[in-house]
Amino acid sequence: MDFGEQETKDGLRFAWNAWPSSRIEAARVVVPFGVMVQPLKPIEDLPSVPYEPLTCKQCAAVLNPFCRVDFEAKLWQCCFCHSRVPFPPHYAGISEHNLPAELFPNYPAIEYILPRPVTTQPTFLFVLDTVLGEEELKNMKAATTQAISMLPETANVGLITFGTNVQVHELGFANCPKSYIFRGNVEYPGERVQQLLDLGVNQNRQAQARQAQPAQPQSRFLLPLSECDFTLESIVEELAADAFPRKQGHRQVRATGSAMAIATGLLEICAPSGGGRICLLTGGPCTVEPGMTVDTDMNEPIRTHKDFEKETAKHYRKSFKFYTSIASRLVRSGHVLDIFACALDQCGVAEMLPAVESTGGLITLAETFDHSIFRETVQRMLEKDEEGHLKLAMNATLEVKTSREVKVSGLIGPAASADKASGQVSENEVGIGNTVQWKMSTMNPLSTYAVYFDVANQHSNPIPSGSAFYLQFVTHYQHCAGQFRVRVVTAARCWCDPGAGEVALGFDQEAAAVLMARLAVFRAQREDAFDVLRWLDRTLIRLAAKFGHYTKDQPQTFSLTENFSLYPQFMFHLRRSQFLQVFNNTPDETAFFRLILNREATYGSLVMIQPTLLSYSFDGPPTPVLLDVTSIVPDRILLLDTWFMVTVHYGSTIAEWRKAGYHDQPEHENFRALLGAPKADAESLLLERLPVPKLLECDQGGSQARFLLAKLNPSVTYNSPQYGASEAIMTDDVSLQTFMEHLSRLAVASN
């Protein structure tokens, strides 16, 4: 089976495409039974029908091509619970030669466009940090104006600014700038925000004044862009830096937490139907409660990973708890938090992670608001489709239906539990568990979720080998075209006899590596990093011992079949990756890396785990080379893609020729083409991703070549016999060869 080709048809990627039929045998395959689900993946020739899906009256599964149909009696049998369900009257013309789209055998995925109008428009609430230098404030205002210009005319917009205090700007008052000022060191609950902004719908105060003003109270703060674009842009243009003086030896007061609480309360009352996005643009950490990251006193350094290990980050737990409460409020209302942190120092993203992760929001880290990463990421986020609609889904839910022998363990990804109980919930919780439905405040075509399953069938109840089981993924969402839609994907896989070899043949090592990476990151956020690495190692050894070919106690006889051969090196690179090794990364960077891994599709996640390396030379077209230090050659250009950074590395000879200006001479046209090829390919990679990666160019032996060396297999070090004859990495880390030798020895051991 071509796993990648199947993914293009249904957006699913299984770690195991054939499952053992008993719980005992399922536990022995080591790697969990999981599926990478990309609910809104663009699928060629996807059927789209303008009516409600037909569901089973007992289990609520949707009619699909795997259901048996009795055309004479006009009945269909659910493939999940085996109930017989009559077709409604409008299916009266159904026959073997006149099938509805949901029964087409070649289409495992179908989209229903529901005949119900959507009254909710997307809402963008900009929360801007004014504790910035003059140049940075100017860049932020320019970027905000650019973002506003890209929004649809029908989108609702609002504005909050914060520094020492928090200002909520009333866009409905066009005569002059008008705003409500809140204290920055106070946590305002939603009811208090509603009261202070005079948003109580049932208040009798000033009843006559309200009758004279036909507009709703909330329209003062959130208005359609077409009605307030001039007012909004004028306020943004006239923004000034926070006027409160900074004490000597102290940081400026920045009330990010209070601004987040007020923004959340404003959306709760003004956009109760969901669809809102809080776009936070900040240039530093919060220095006052609530949500404090670091004190204003400069003698207190900002927290590091060492502080987390020693439990000396005194503000972290309280701030994390505060943003967890903000997250639950945002999820309940169907709103999203996006963070654009542009500063040379940390901005407290690690504390705010729960509010971003559970709502499906976006984090972007850049050095300045004028950086191309920030600007292009905003443009990519607000991209429109061919019909002029934003490529964003709102108020989405993902529900999983399974056959009786399969239970749902949980989900890892940018989502929150919908707390829907079911008999198909597994006792073994993985990630966000104890439910069969999850809520996503937002979703885009790239959003991918890892769903984990458990085989519940007992060994005493044998299932015939080759029998099918079914999984169905039902995604309800609100399209920006003003429609409610339902995407239904149904997949069938088979049970097999563990001794027959079908289990091994159905192993997708790429999907398995990504599912294990997500699980490892989930555990790393809650456990000691060393324990997670030990767990990964034990899992790999057990898998190699189970599916490897060898003679006991003879490591030289060990080998793996083709569909297992790459898995050990995926685990080798995962162990060395920034997802599990936090050295030389700030807590904010680690939070960012892990968030992106948990939302990216299979191929993108694999690139993060094991980067790709291309070689450019005069010998021919670009060719993939080993991710190894021996691939560095003086007359070669390397293109390293780590997903977060795309690095163009020039060999020492190539760099000398470039510095000599040979590429500017007409007789060296080939050299000019060689220099341009990797940069053109790098630019094309930048266009595919959200957030936009960083592009770096470096020379062999230069200081920035460390970004390449850090990702390469250290097959040549200062201890190697080849040292001095080729490029080497100064490290004590083991190489892939040593890693595989240890794996072989442990996998074949009798004990």
Protein Blocks (a to p, Z undefined) as FASTA:
>chain_A
ZZklmmmmnopacfblcdcfbfklmmmnopacdddddfklccehiacddbdcdddfklop
acdfkbccdfknopacdfklopacdddfklmmgcfklccfklomklmbccdddfbdcfbd
cdddddddfbbcfklmmmmmmmmmmmmmmpcfklccddddddfbccdddfklmkbccddd
ddfkbccdfklmmmmnopafkbcghklmmmmmmbafklmmmccfklmmmmmmmmmmmpcc
dfbdcdehiacdddfklmmmmmmmmmmmmmmngjiacddddfbdcfbdehiabdfblklc
cddfklmmnopafklmmmmmmmmmmmmmmmmnopacddddddfbdehlmmmmmmmmmnop
acdddfbfkbfklmmmmmmmmpccfkopacbdehiacdddddfkbccfbdcdjdddehia
cfkbcfbdghjehiabdcdfbdcfklccddddddfbdfklccdehiacddddddddddfk
opacddddddddddddfknommmmmpcfklmmmmmmmmmmmmmmmmcfklmmmmmmmmmm
mmmmmmmccdehilklgccdfklmmmmmmmmmmmmmmklmmghiafklmmmmmmmmmmpc
fklmmmmmmccdddddfkbccddddddfklpcfkbccdddehjaccddddfklmmmmmno
mmmpmklmmmmmmmmmmmmmmmmmmmmpccddddddddehiaklmmmmmmpccfbcfkbm
kgojaccdddfbdcfklmmmmmmmmmmpmZZ
